Amino acid sequence: MIRFEIHGENITVTDPIRNYIEDKVSKLERYFTNIPEAIAHVKIKTYQDSRSKIEVTIPLKDVTLRAEERHEDLYAGIDLITSKLERQVRKYKTKVNRKYRDKGREKDVFATGGDSTSDESEDNDSDNEIEIIRSKQFALKPMDSEEAVLQMNLLGHDFYIFTDAETDETSIVYKRKDGKYGLIETSIQ
């Protein structure tokens, strides 16, 4: 069952807004064979020009669903977010089911590796000092590079770090400027 943490910035999250979000996002549960215990983190921000930004992040056991939308109408933005999340779930479900069907094994939806967030860091070029402004920790899940690319795309990031299921080494997939993907494999010497 999906529970909700809804936070507003420059907006009061009223019961109608909360109910609308919960009703729409809860419909994702139909895509799961076993409804996961999850918390949907929802952030709503309104700007002076009346535009709203809605972010939804749902970390599950083996995958993190995330979508973001800006729209003049808050409710229309919530509808668009829900559509994005549904596309992510369907895409991931199809790929996972196809992969395991091809290997002759049955697998529940979202039962493959891929819990993730990504490290984000920025450097401050103005004074040539490197300043880490954000740090995250996460467990590396065993998976193949195809699953890692899928997870990276679901999160909307340019790279993704994972443990290669075959070699048990840390690897990185990344999106190249030409739209193709690269793989960096590491080894301990």
Buried (B, 14 or more C-beta within 10 A) or exposed (E): EBEBEBEBEEEEEEEEBBEBBBEBBBEBEEBBEEEBEBEBBBBBBBEEEEBBBBBBBBBBBBBBBBBBBEBEEBBEBBBBBBEBBBEBBEEBBEBBBEBBEEEEEEBEBBBBBBBBBBEEEEEEEEEEEEEEEEEEEEEBBBBBBEBBBBBBBBBEBEBBBBBBBEEEEBBBBBBEEEEEBEEEEEEEE
